[in-house]
Amino acid sequence: MANLTIGRAAKAAGVRVATIRFYERRGLIAQPPKPESGYRTYPPDTMARIHFIRQAQEIGFSLAEVADLLSLRAAPHADCADVRGRAIEKRAEVQAKLEQLSRIHAALDELIASCPGGGDVKACTILDAMQRKPDIANTKPSTATSTSEKGVREMKTTTLTIKGMHCDGCARTIEALLSHIPGVRKAEVSFDERRARILHDQNTASTTDLTAAIAKGGFTASASKT
């Protein structure tokens, strides 16, 4: 492979010219000498080094860590175990990030599920939850066992007739109120039917608890046979 000018080297490596110059400033690659007439050219070993840097970055290594790997690669007495150790450390770091992202995903699911989907922003359940729950994304799921988990779950579906709803937004508001009750597994509210169907643990969430939560929103609920 022939030596390449910086423009051709950047194109061959899939990076910008500025990236190569940045690598030079960081000491990751050597800047080739400039001949008396003509342009600097990059030899094959420098191109291979640029490819190495890019690949290492793509799997999560920082430039400081890449420099460390390059030093190991050049050290005469370095052992492959040293490289493996750094790869294990990086994998653990990636795993920690994945777990945090999973917590963020779960927190967003909870916030979205609690939102009525309309109404005055002053009553926004998402904004309210962010104010009440510091550092939501880094809050780990509780490992404590709930009362219903200690005993036998007595799940049932309760159907309530709702009065006072004016639109689908009201239905979403009631769903949000019900979803915050401990023991409620699922709540579905239909504005057209004026009814709510709630799957809940009777030992944790009674019918009285359900109707009381709905009443907080300014609606009236009563048990229905269907």
NUMIDREN-633389 format. One record per residue (C-alpha): residue number from 1; x, y, z negated; chain. Coordinates in steps of 0.2 Angstrom, whole numbers. Each point is the difference from the previous one (the first is absolute). Layout:
<recs>
+-----+-------+-------+-------+------+
: pos :     x :     y :     z : unit :
+-----+-------+-------+-------+------+
: NUM :     X :     Y :     Z :    A :
...
+-----+-------+-------+-------+------+
</recs>
This chain:
<recs>
+-----+-------+-------+-------+------+
: pos :     x :     y :     z : unit :
+-----+-------+-------+-------+------+
:   1 :     0 :     0 :     0 :    A :
:   2 :     7 :    17 :     5 :    A :
:   3 :     1 :    15 :   -11 :    A :
:   4 :   -15 :    11 :     0 :    A :
:   5 :    -2 :    19 :    -2 :    A :
:   6 :   -11 :     5 :   -14 :    A :
:   7 :   -15 :     2 :    10 :    A :
:   8 :     1 :   -17 :     8 :    A :
:   9 :     5 :    -7 :   -17 :    A :
:  10 :   -16 :     7 :    -8 :    A :
:  11 :   -11 :    -7 :    14 :    A :
:  12 :     8 :   -17 :    -1 :    A :
:  13 :    -2 :     0 :   -19 :    A :
:  14 :   -18 :     6 :     0 :    A :
:  15 :     4 :    16 :   -10 :    A :
:  16 :     2 :    18 :     2 :    A :
:  17 :    17 :     9 :     3 :    A :
:  18 :    -3 :     9 :   -16 :    A :
:  19 :    -1 :   -17 :    -9 :    A :
:  20 :    17 :    -5 :     6 :    A :
:  21 :     7 :    17 :    -6 :    A :
:  22 :    -8 :    -2 :   -16 :    A :
:  23 :     7 :   -18 :    -2 :    A :
:  24 :    17 :     8 :     3 :    A :
:  25 :    -2 :    14 :   -13 :    A :
:  26 :    -5 :   -14 :   -13 :    A :
:  27 :    16 :    -9 :     5 :    A :
:  28 :   -10 :   -16 :     6 :    A :
:  29 :     8 :     1 :    17 :    A :
:  30 :    16 :     8 :     5 :    A :
:  31 :     0 :    14 :    13 :    A :
:  32 :    10 :    -4 :    15 :    A :
:  33 :    14 :    11 :     4 :    A :
:  34 :    -3 :    13 :    14 :    A :
:  35 :    11 :    -1 :    15 :    A :
:  36 :     8 :    16 :     7 :    A :
:  37 :   -12 :    -1 :    14 :    A :
:  38 :   -17 :    -8 :     0 :    A :
:  39 :   -12 :    -7 :   -14 :    A :
:  40 :     2 :   -11 :   -15 :    A :
:  41 :    -5 :   -18 :     3 :    A :
:  42 :    -5 :   -13 :   -12 :    A :
:  43 :     8 :   -17 :     1 :    A :
:  44 :   -10 :   -17 :    -1 :    A :
:  45 :     4 :    -2 :   -19 :    A :
:  46 :    -7 :    16 :    -4 :    A :
:  47 :   -16 :    -4 :     9 :    A :
:  48 :    -1 :   -16 :    -9 :    A :
:  49 :     2 :    10 :   -16 :    A :
:  50 :   -15 :    11 :     5 :    A :
:  51 :   -11 :   -15 :     3 :    A :
:  52 :     5 :    -7 :   -17 :    A :
:  53 :    -5 :    16 :    -9 :    A :
:  54 :   -17 :     1 :     9 :    A :
:  55 :    -4 :   -18 :    -4 :    A :
:  56 :     5 :     2 :   -18 :    A :
:  57 :   -11 :    16 :    -1 :    A :
:  58 :   -15 :    -9 :     8 :    A :
:  59 :     0 :   -14 :   -14 :    A :
:  60 :     0 :    13 :   -13 :    A :
:  61 :    18 :     5 :    -5 :    A :
:  62 :     5 :    18 :    -3 :    A :
:  63 :    14 :     8 :     9 :    A :
:  64 :    10 :    -1 :   -16 :    A :
:  65 :    -4 :   -19 :    -1 :    A :
:  66 :     5 :    -2 :    18 :    A :
:  67 :    17 :     9 :    -4 :    A :
:  68 :     2 :   -13 :   -14 :    A :
:  69 :    -4 :   -15 :    12 :    A :
:  70 :    13 :     7 :    13 :    A :
:  71 :    13 :     1 :   -14 :    A :
:  72 :    -3 :   -18 :    -5 :    A :
:  73 :     0 :    -5 :    19 :    A :
:  74 :    18 :     8 :     1 :    A :
:  75 :     7 :    -6 :   -17 :    A :
:  76 :    12 :   -15 :     3 :    A :
:  77 :    -5 :    -9 :   -16 :    A :
:  78 :   -19 :     4 :     0 :    A :
:  79 :   -11 :   -15 :    -2 :    A :
:  80 :   -17 :    -4 :     8 :    A :
:  81 :    -7 :    -1 :   -17 :    A :
:  82 :     2 :    18 :    -2 :    A :
:  83 :   -10 :     4 :    15 :    A :
:  84 :   -13 :   -13 :    -5 :    A :
:  85 :    -2 :     8 :   -17 :    A :
:  86 :    -3 :    17 :     8 :    A :
:  87 :   -13 :    -8 :    11 :    A :
:  88 :    -9 :    -7 :   -16 :    A :
:  89 :     0 :    16 :    -8 :    A :
:  90 :    -8 :     8 :    15 :    A :
:  91 :   -13 :   -13 :     1 :    A :
:  92 :    -4 :     3 :   -18 :    A :
:  93 :    -2 :    19 :     3 :    A :
:  94 :   -11 :    -4 :    15 :    A :
:  95 :   -11 :   -12 :   -10 :    A :
:  96 :    -2 :    14 :   -14 :    A :
:  97 :    -5 :    12 :    14 :    A :
:  98 :   -13 :   -13 :     7 :    A :
:  99 :    -7 :    -2 :   -17 :    A :
: 100 :    -2 :    19 :    -2 :    A :
: 101 :    -8 :     1 :    17 :    A :
: 102 :   -12 :   -14 :    -6 :    A :
: 103 :    -5 :    10 :   -15 :    A :
: 104 :    -2 :    16 :    11 :    A :
: 105 :   -12 :   -10 :    11 :    A :
: 106 :   -10 :    -7 :   -14 :    A :
: 107 :    -1 :    18 :    -8 :    A :
: 108 :    -6 :     7 :    17 :    A :
: 109 :   -13 :   -14 :     1 :    A :
: 110 :    -7 :     4 :   -17 :    A :
: 111 :     0 :    19 :     4 :    A :
: 112 :    -9 :    -3 :    17 :    A :
: 113 :   -13 :   -12 :    -8 :    A :
: 114 :    -4 :    12 :   -13 :    A :
: 115 :    -4 :    14 :    12 :    A :
: 116 :   -18 :     4 :     4 :    A :
: 117 :     5 :     6 :    18 :    A :
: 118 :    -8 :    16 :    -2 :    A :
: 119 :    -6 :    14 :   -11 :    A :
: 120 :     8 :    15 :    -9 :    A :
: 121 :    19 :    -2 :    -1 :    A :
: 122 :    -1 :     6 :   -18 :    A :
: 123 :    -8 :   -17 :    -4 :    A :
: 124 :    13 :   -10 :    11 :    A :
: 125 :     4 :   -16 :    -9 :    A :
: 126 :    17 :    -1 :     9 :    A :
: 127 :     6 :    17 :    -6 :    A :
: 128 :    -7 :    -4 :   -18 :    A :
: 129 :     9 :   -17 :     0 :    A :
: 130 :    17 :     8 :     5 :    A :
: 131 :    -2 :    13 :   -14 :    A :
: 132 :    -5 :   -14 :   -13 :    A :
: 133 :    13 :   -13 :     5 :    A :
: 134 :    18 :     6 :     0 :    A :
: 135 :    12 :    -9 :    12 :    A :
: 136 :   -13 :   -11 :     7 :    A :
: 137 :    12 :    -8 :    13 :    A :
: 138 :    12 :    -6 :   -13 :    A :
: 139 :   -13 :    -7 :   -12 :    A :
: 140 :     2 :   -18 :    -1 :    A :
: 141 :   -15 :   -11 :    -1 :    A :
: 142 :    -5 :    -4 :   -18 :    A :
: 143 :     5 :   -18 :    -5 :    A :
: 144 :   -12 :     1 :   -15 :    A :
: 145 :   -14 :   -13 :     0 :    A :
: 146 :   -17 :     8 :     0 :    A :
: 147 :   -14 :    -6 :   -12 :    A :
: 148 :   -10 :    -8 :    15 :    A :
: 149 :    16 :    -9 :     5 :    A :
: 150 :     3 :    -7 :   -17 :    A :
: 151 :   -17 :    -8 :     0 :    A :
: 152 :   -11 :    -7 :    13 :    A :
: 153 :    -6 :    13 :    13 :    A :
: 154 :   -19 :     1 :     2 :    A :
: 155 :    -1 :     8 :    17 :    A :
: 156 :   -17 :     5 :     6 :    A :
: 157 :    -8 :    11 :    14 :    A :
: 158 :   -11 :    14 :    -7 :    A :
: 159 :   -12 :     9 :    12 :    A :
: 160 :    -5 :    18 :    -6 :    A :
: 161 :   -13 :    11 :     8 :    A :
: 162 :     7 :    18 :     1 :    A :
: 163 :   -10 :    16 :     0 :    A :
: 164 :     7 :    17 :     4 :    A :
: 165 :    11 :    -4 :    15 :    A :
: 166 :    -1 :    13 :    14 :    A :
: 167 :    13 :    -7 :    12 :    A :
: 168 :    14 :   -13 :     4 :    A :
: 169 :    12 :    11 :   -10 :    A :
: 170 :   -11 :    -3 :   -16 :    A :
: 171 :     2 :   -19 :     3 :    A :
: 172 :    19 :     2 :     1 :    A :
: 173 :     0 :    10 :   -16 :    A :
: 174 :   -10 :   -14 :    -9 :    A :
: 175 :    12 :   -13 :     7 :    A :
: 176 :    15 :    10 :    -7 :    A :
: 177 :    -8 :     2 :   -17 :    A :
: 178 :    -4 :   -19 :    -1 :    A :
: 179 :    18 :    -5 :     6 :    A :
: 180 :     8 :     9 :   -15 :    A :
: 181 :   -10 :   -11 :   -12 :    A :
: 182 :    11 :   -14 :    -7 :    A :
: 183 :    -7 :   -17 :     5 :    A :
: 184 :    -8 :     6 :    16 :    A :
: 185 :     7 :   -10 :    14 :    A :
: 186 :    -9 :     7 :    15 :    A :
: 187 :   -14 :    14 :     2 :    A :
: 188 :   -10 :     3 :    16 :    A :
: 189 :   -13 :    14 :     1 :    A :
: 190 :   -12 :     2 :    14 :    A :
: 191 :    -8 :    17 :     2 :    A :
: 192 :   -13 :    -7 :    12 :    A :
: 193 :    -5 :   -13 :   -12 :    A :
: 194 :     2 :    11 :   -15 :    A :
: 195 :     8 :   -15 :    -9 :    A :
: 196 :    17 :    -5 :    -7 :    A :
: 197 :     7 :   -18 :    -1 :    A :
: 198 :    13 :    -2 :   -13 :    A :
: 199 :    11 :   -15 :    -3 :    A :
: 200 :     6 :     1 :   -18 :    A :
: 201 :     6 :   -10 :   -15 :    A :
: 202 :   -15 :     0 :   -12 :    A :
: 203 :    12 :    -1 :   -15 :    A :
: 204 :     9 :    16 :     5 :    A :
: 205 :   -13 :    10 :     9 :    A :
: 206 :   -18 :    -1 :    -5 :    A :
: 207 :   -15 :     6 :    10 :    A :
: 208 :    -1 :    14 :   -13 :    A :
: 209 :    18 :     5 :     4 :    A :
: 210 :    -5 :     0 :    19 :    A :
: 211 :   -15 :    11 :    -2 :    A :
: 212 :     9 :    12 :   -12 :    A :
: 213 :    14 :     3 :    13 :    A :
: 214 :   -12 :     4 :    14 :    A :
: 215 :    -9 :    12 :   -12 :    A :
: 216 :    16 :    10 :    -2 :    A :
: 217 :    -2 :     4 :    19 :    A :
: 218 :   -17 :     7 :    -3 :    A :
: 219 :    -9 :   -16 :     7 :    A :
: 220 :   -12 :   -11 :    -8 :    A :
: 221 :     2 :   -19 :     1 :    A :
: 222 :   -12 :   -14 :    -5 :    A :
: 223 :     2 :   -19 :     2 :    A :
: 224 :    -8 :    -8 :    15 :    A :
: 225 :    -5 :   -18 :     3 :    A :
: 226 :     7 :     0 :    18 :    A :
+-----+-------+-------+-------+------+
</recs>
